[in-house]
Amino acid sequence: MRPGKNDRFLDCLYFLGFFGCISQFSSCLTFLRPLLFHRPMAIYAIKHGDESGDRLQQRFKKQVQRSGLLKKMRERSHYRKPLTRRLQRIRALKREQFRAENKKKQFYSNM
């Protein structure tokens, strides 16, 4: 048993008061399934009344952009080797240095 997922499941059951009731277990499971086993929802757009096809396509495109699906797909299209700790540390130091410089610029630009 994996500790994380099962513990959360039992905590939810206990919280909702279903822990002792075996007869209500299946209904509880169907109620909690979306909360415990999260899957991304499908993206779709339904035509409203006399809405044009262009407008429908625009709404769909906006939903896709808001969901971040395209960004994830682009990131996952090629395998990226995990960074070593040394590289992570170097990049973090450079990032902090860059932020410090930008803060100075921001401070002096207001004067």
Secondary structure, 3 states (H helix, E strand, C coil): CCHHHHHHHHHHHHHHCCCCCCCCHHHHHHHHHHHHCCCCCCCCCCCCCCCCHHHHHHHHHHHHHHHCHHHHHHHHCCCCCCCCHHHHHHHHHHHHHHHHHHHHHHHHHCC
